[in-house]
């Protein structure tokens, strides 16, 4: 029977650590997913307005298959500087791809837009310093909601945030998901408190969702057209597993995992989002045979983890800046 891991976090995957750092004044932050050893990686970018770094290097057929960290950051394009700081931190510790007599850390990164959330953006972007702090803080326990890359996030007209969930398969393989939800689309059934993710809740992890009372309407939950700005949103996610995936298999898992975000956010992958899913495989356990069936199961579980992670991000978030939290709106008192 598939069940959540002991922490119900992506760090239930052996060899994976996560660090967060945030600036409440600026309303932005950085999340670093840090494997203990270099991990095989793949990525599937589906949003129409992505901000990324080193994602081309993760495509099948490229030379370098393993990465040293994945960085998720606020700040739009300014946030990509967080990857530079993480690279420096890793290089100081001798971690990276060996080149001549030194190492070059491979650090893919993706950013979300949080420049119009009500924070004080008057000074230099803080993402380099936040990335260093996140690397230093990396461990097995980490905060959700207004933490790391979720600090300045929003979700439709609600406060977004950082969420995570995990699952242990019958054969002992572990899958974990991490999501920084900053979506254009909404996360609740319109006019109700029920999260789109309600049906995937495990053990009260979304504070006890009530099933919807009526069928879903056909109108998408979008703001007025005049308020739409390209690249002004974006949901970022990382899936980790201890299975021994190939890069092609990891890419298939990333593709399937996007479906989990689509269950929790409506609509997703718009021209105004930069939605991206990374997959890390630490190769500590064999994938179930036959391999194609094992990948199918792993991808399905990864999608479920991201649905749950997105739901947890919303219920853990606190009101900040221009955006009211789900709890403040629907769980008063």
C-alpha positions in Angstrom: 0.0 0.0 0.0 1.4 3.4 -1.0 1.6 5.8 1.9 3.1 9.2 2.8 6.7 9.1 4.1 7.5 9.8 7.8 8.0 13.6 7.3 5.6 13.9 4.3 8.3 16.0 2.6 10.5 15.6 -0.4 13.3 15.0 2.1 11.8 11.6 2.8 13.8 10.6 -0.3 17.1 9.4 1.1 20.0 11.7 0.0 17.8 14.8 -0.5 18.0 18.0 1.6 16.1 21.3 1.3 17.1 24.8 2.4 14.9 27.9 2.5 15.7 31.6 3.1 13.4 34.5 2.6 13.2 38.3 3.1 9.8 39.3 4.6 10.4 43.0 3.8 11.0 42.4 0.1 8.6 39.5 0.0 10.8 37.1 -1.9 12.9 34.1 -1.2 15.0 31.2 -2.4 14.7 27.4 -2.1 17.6 25.1 -2.7 17.1 21.4 -3.3 20.5 19.9 -2.4 21.3 16.2 -3.0 24.0 14.6 -0.8 25.7 13.4 -3.9 25.3 14.4 -7.6 21.9 13.3 -8.8 20.6 12.5 -12.3 18.2 15.2 -13.5 15.7 16.1 -16.1 13.2 19.0 -16.6 10.0 19.6 -18.4 9.2 23.3 -19.0 5.6 23.9 -20.0 4.6 27.5 -19.1 4.6 30.2 -21.8 6.8 32.6 -19.8 9.6 30.7 -18.2 12.7 32.1 -16.5 15.3 29.4 -16.3 19.0 28.5 -16.2 20.8 25.4 -17.3 17.6 23.6 -18.4 19.0 22.9 -21.9 21.8 21.0 -20.3 19.3 18.5 -18.9 17.9 17.5 -22.2 18.5 13.8 -23.4 21.8 13.5 -25.3 23.6 16.2 -23.4 27.0 15.4 -21.8 26.4 16.2 -18.2 23.6 14.0 -16.7 24.0 14.8 -13.0 23.5 18.0 -11.1 24.7 19.4 -7.7 21.6 21.3 -6.8 18.3 22.8 -8.1 17.5 26.4 -7.2 14.0 27.9 -7.1 13.8 31.6 -6.5 11.5 34.6 -6.5 12.5 37.9 -8.1 11.8 37.1 -11.8 15.0 37.3 -13.8 16.8 38.9 -10.9 16.4 35.7 -9.0 18.6 33.8 -11.4 21.5 35.3 -9.5 20.7 32.8 -6.7 22.2 30.0 -8.8 25.6 31.8 -9.0 25.7 32.0 -5.2 24.8 28.3 -4.9 27.5 27.4 -7.4 30.1 29.3 -5.4 28.9 27.6 -2.2 29.2 24.1 -3.8 32.6 24.9 -5.5 34.1 25.9 -2.1 33.2 22.4 -0.9 34.7 20.6 -4.0 31.3 19.6 -5.4 30.7 19.7 -9.2 31.5 18.3 -12.6 35.3 17.7 -12.8 37.0 19.9 -15.4 40.8 20.0 -15.7 42.0 20.6 -12.1 38.8 22.0 -10.7 35.1 21.3 -10.4 32.2 23.2 -12.0 28.9 22.8 -10.0 25.9 22.2 -12.2 23.0 24.1 -10.8 19.8 24.4 -12.9 17.4 27.1 -11.7 14.0 28.5 -12.3 12.4 31.7 -11.1 8.9 32.9 -10.4 7.5 36.5 -10.6 6.9 38.2 -7.3 7.8 41.8 -8.2 4.3 43.2 -7.8 3.2 41.5 -4.5 3.5 44.6 -2.2 7.0 44.0 -0.9 9.6 46.7 -0.7 11.7 46.3 -4.0 13.6 49.5 -3.6 17.1 48.1 -2.8 19.3 45.6 -4.6 17.7 42.2 -5.1 18.7 39.9 -2.1 18.7 36.6 -4.0 22.5 35.9 -3.8 22.5 36.3 -0.1 19.3 34.3 0.3 20.8 31.4 -1.8 23.8 31.2 0.5 21.6 31.2 3.5 19.4 28.5 2.0 22.4 26.3 1.2 23.7 26.6 4.8 20.2 25.8 6.1 19.7 22.7 4.0 18.4 19.8 6.0 15.7 17.2 6.3 13.1 19.5 8.0 12.0 22.8 6.4 9.1 25.2 6.6 6.1 25.4 4.2 3.9 28.3 3.1 5.6 31.6 3.3 9.1 30.0 3.1 11.8 30.0 0.5 10.6 30.6 -3.0 7.0 30.6 -1.7 7.6 33.8 0.4 6.2 36.2 -2.2 4.1 33.8 -4.2 0.4 34.2 -4.9 -2.2 31.7 -6.3 -5.0 33.3 -8.3 -6.3 35.9 -5.8 -5.0 34.1 -2.8 -1.5 34.0 -1.1 0.5 31.2 -2.6 3.5 29.4 -1.1 5.8 26.4 -0.8 4.4 22.9 -0.3 5.8 19.4 -0.2 4.5 15.8 0.1 5.9 12.3 -0.3 4.9 8.7 -0.9 6.6 5.3 -0.3 5.8 2.6 -2.8 5.2 -1.0 -1.9 8.7 -2.0 -3.1 10.3 0.6 -0.9 11.0 3.3 -3.6 10.3 6.8 -2.3 8.9 9.7 -4.3 8.7 13.3 -3.0 7.4 16.5 -4.5 8.1 20.2 -3.8 6.0 23.0 -5.3 6.3 26.8 -5.2 2.8 27.8 -6.2 2.6 31.2 -7.8 -0.1 30.7 -10.4 -2.3 32.8 -12.6 -5.0 30.1 -12.2 -7.1 29.6 -9.1 -6.6 26.9 -6.5 -10.2 26.6 -5.1 -13.6 25.7 -6.6 -14.9 29.2 -7.5 -16.9 30.7 -4.7 -16.0 28.0 -2.2 -13.2 27.1 0.2 -12.6 23.7 -1.4 -9.2 23.2 -3.0 -9.0 21.7 -6.4 -6.6 19.3 -4.8 -9.1 18.1 -2.2 -9.5 14.5 -3.4 -5.8 13.7 -3.0 -5.5 14.8 0.7 -3.8 12.3 3.0 -4.2 12.3 6.8 -5.5 15.8 7.1 -2.4 17.4 5.3 -4.7 20.1 3.8 -6.5 20.8 7.1 -9.5 18.6 6.2 -11.0 19.5 2.8 -14.7 19.3 2.3 -15.8 17.7 -1.0 -17.4 20.1 -3.5 -21.1 20.5 -3.4 -21.7 21.0 -7.1 -20.2 20.2 -10.5 -17.3 22.3 -11.8 -18.4 25.2 -14.1 -17.0 25.6 -17.6 -15.6 29.1 -17.1 -11.8 29.2 -16.2 -10.9 31.1 -13.0 -9.0 34.0 -14.6 -8.6 37.6 -13.7 -9.8 40.3 -16.1 -7.9 40.2 -19.4 -6.5 43.7 -18.8 -4.7 42.5 -15.7 -2.8 39.7 -17.5 0.9 40.2 -17.9 3.3 37.7 -19.6 5.7 36.0 -17.2 3.9 37.4 -14.1 3.2 34.1 -12.4 4.8 30.6 -12.6 4.6 27.4 -10.5 7.9 25.6 -10.0 8.3 22.1 -8.8 10.9 19.4 -8.0 10.2 15.7 -7.9 12.8 13.5 -6.2 13.1 9.7 -6.1 15.7 7.1 -5.0 14.9 5.0 -8.0 17.7 4.4 -10.6 16.1 6.3 -13.5 17.7 7.0 -16.8 17.5 10.6 -18.0 14.8 9.6 -20.6 12.8 7.9 -17.8 13.2 10.9 -15.5 11.9 13.2 -18.3 8.8 11.0 -18.6 8.3 11.3 -14.9 8.6 15.1 -15.1 6.0 15.1 -18.0 3.6 13.0 -16.0 4.1 15.0 -12.9 2.8 18.2 -14.5 -0.6 16.5 -14.5 -0.5 16.7 -10.7 -0.1 20.5 -10.8 -3.0 20.7 -13.3 -5.3 19.0 -10.8 -4.5 21.6 -8.1 -4.4 24.7 -10.3 -6.9 25.8 -12.9 -5.9 26.8 -15.5 -2.2 25.9 -15.7 0.6 26.3 -18.4 -0.9 29.6 -19.6 1.0 32.1 -21.7 1.4 34.1 -18.5 3.1 31.3 -16.4 6.5 29.7 -16.6 5.6 26.3 -15.1 8.5 23.9 -14.8 9.0 20.5 -13.2 12.5 19.2 -12.4 13.2 15.5 -11.5 16.1 14.3 -9.4 17.0 10.6 -9.1 19.5 9.5 -6.5 19.9 5.9 -7.8 19.8 4.2 -4.3 17.1 1.6 -5.3 16.3 -0.4 -8.4 13.3 0.6 -10.5 10.6 -2.0 -10.6 10.7 -4.3 -13.6 9.6 -4.2 -16.3 11.0 -0.7 -16.5 8.3 0.9 -18.6 5.7 -0.2 -16.0 7.9 1.1 -13.2 8.2 4.5 -14.8 4.4 4.6 -15.3 3.8 3.9 -11.6 6.5 6.4 -10.5 5.2 9.1 -12.8 1.6 8.6 -11.5 2.8 8.8 -7.9 4.9 11.9 -8.6 1.8 13.6 -10.0 -0.1 12.8 -6.9 2.7 14.1 -4.7 2.7 17.4 -6.6 -1.1 17.7 -6.3 -0.7 17.3 -2.6 2.3 19.6 -2.4 0.4 22.3 -4.1 -2.6 21.9 -1.8 -0.3 22.0 1.3 1.4 25.2 -0.1 -2.0 27.0 0.0 -3.2 25.9 3.4 0.2 26.6 5.0 0.5 30.1 3.5 -0.1 33.3 5.6 -1.5 36.6 4.3 1.3 38.9 3.1 1.6 42.0 1.0 -1.4 42.3 -1.4 -2.7 38.8 -0.9 -5.0 37.2 1.7 -4.3 33.6 2.7 -6.7 30.7 2.3 -6.8 30.3 6.0 -7.6 34.0 6.6 -10.4 33.9 4.1 -12.0 30.6 4.8 -10.9 29.5 8.4 -11.6 32.7 10.4 -11.8 32.1 14.1 
